[in-house]
Amino acid sequence: MSRGLGKLQREILETLDDAKRHFGEDYSYHGGFTKFGIAARWKLPGWVVHRGAAFRLGEAMYDLRASCRYLAHRHDALDRGRWLDPRFQASFSRAVRSLVKRGLLVPKHLLRIEDYDEETAHHAQIQHLKEGMYVFVSERQVRFVGKRYGPTHNA
């Protein structure tokens, strides 16, 4: 029997852009915890650090670590304002796994990027292709995703 999306699943899908745009100043997005200074480009949304390399995610690319923290903050599920409540993190992971299984979130290993930090680029495989810049990331867990476009279904 198929069931519709749960509350957390809907919230994840609805807030991916918000997390990318607003929440990263303290976490992954915007390069907030990096050593890179305050240049104007670092204030643009979408900066992440992956294995020592800093890059800015392209449109429709999302970092689930920042999304999890964003929602944990909204749900008051951060211990002492910093550490994720393990129960919330487990719920978030189950919700993401279900969204991936339904095809509403698509795991990405070849990420379209808008910019990268030259000082840390040696840590990543930056590819300059005709369509733009890309970086390959290898993760066992789903960290970077894109949204599925088109009609959604509840199956």
N, C-alpha and C positions, 0 to 999 in steps of 0.2 A: 504494500500500500504506500503510495507516495504522499509525502507531507510537504507543506509549504516551508518557507524559510523561517527559522527561529529569530527571536529578537536580536541576539548578538550577531547572527549572520547578516541580517538586514543592516544593522548598525555598522558593521565592518565595510560593507559595500558602499554605504552612504557617506562614510567619513574618510575614505582613502585620500581624496583630494584635500580635505581639511587637515588631516595629519601631515600631509606633505607641505602644505602652505603655512600652517600656524604653529605646529607643536615642536618642530625640530630644533628650536633655539637651545633647548636643554639636552637634546638627545641626538639621534643620528642625522636628521635633516639639518640643513644649513651648515654642516661642518661644525656644529656648536661645541663639541668637546675636543676639537683638534687644535693644533698649534699654529694655525695658518694666519692669524691676524684678522683684521676687520675690513679688508678690501671690499669694495662694493659688490664684487661678484660673489663673495661668500654669503651675502645677505639674500641672494636669490633662493627661492625654494628648491628643494630637491637634492641638496648636497648630502652624500653619504660617504662613509669610510668603509671599505671592504678590504680586509687583509693588508692594511697599511696604505692603500691607494685611495685618494679622495677624488670623487667624480660627482657630477651633477646629473641626476637621472633625467631622461627625456620625458616628453609628454606621455601620459598613460603608462608609466612605469612607477611602481610603488615598492617601498621597503616595509615589510610587515612588522619589523621590529619597532619602527616608529609608530605604526598604526596601533600596535598592541599597547605601547606606552601612552599614546594619546587617549585610547579608550579606557585604560586603567586609571588615568588621571580623571576622566569624566565619571567613572564609577567609584572613585575614591578607593581604588584597589592598589595604592602605592604605600608601602610601609615606610614610615618616616619620610614620605614625599619622594623616595628614590627607588626603593626595591619593589619589584612586582610581587603581588600576592600570588603564591604558587597556584591557588585554586583558580584565580582569574586567568593566569597564564595557561593553565590546562584547558579551561573553557574556551579561550581564544584559539588555541591550537586545534581543538576538536571542531570548532566552527569553521576555521580555515580549511581543514582537511575535507570537511563536507562541501564547502564551496568549490574546492578544486575538483572533487569527485563529480560534482554537478556540472562542472565546466564553466562556472561563473567567474572564477579566478583561474588564470593560466600561469603556471610557474615559468619563469624566464631565466635562462642561463646566458643568453646573448642579449645584453641590455643596450638599448639606444641611449646615448648620453649627449648632453648639450655642451659640457665643458669638463675639464679635468685639471688637477694640480700637477704642474710640470715637475715639481720636486718629488712627488710620490708616484709619478706615472711608471717608474721602473718596476713598481710592485704589481702592475697590471698589464694585461695584454690589450692595449688600445688599438683598435682597428679603424683605419680611415677608409671607409667604403664610399661608393658613389652615392648611396642613400644617406650618409652621415657618419658619425662616429659611434663606435660600439665597443663594449668591453665584455669579455667572457668571464663569467663567474661560475665557480663550481661549488655547489653547496649540497650536502646530503639532505638538509632540511629545506623546506620551502621558505625562502626569505624575500626574494624579489618576484613580483607578480605583475601581470597586466589584467585588465578587466576584459571579459568577453563582451563583444558588442553585438547588437542585434536583439531580437526578441528573447526574453528570458522565459524560463519554464520552471515548474515546481517539481519536476521529476527527479 
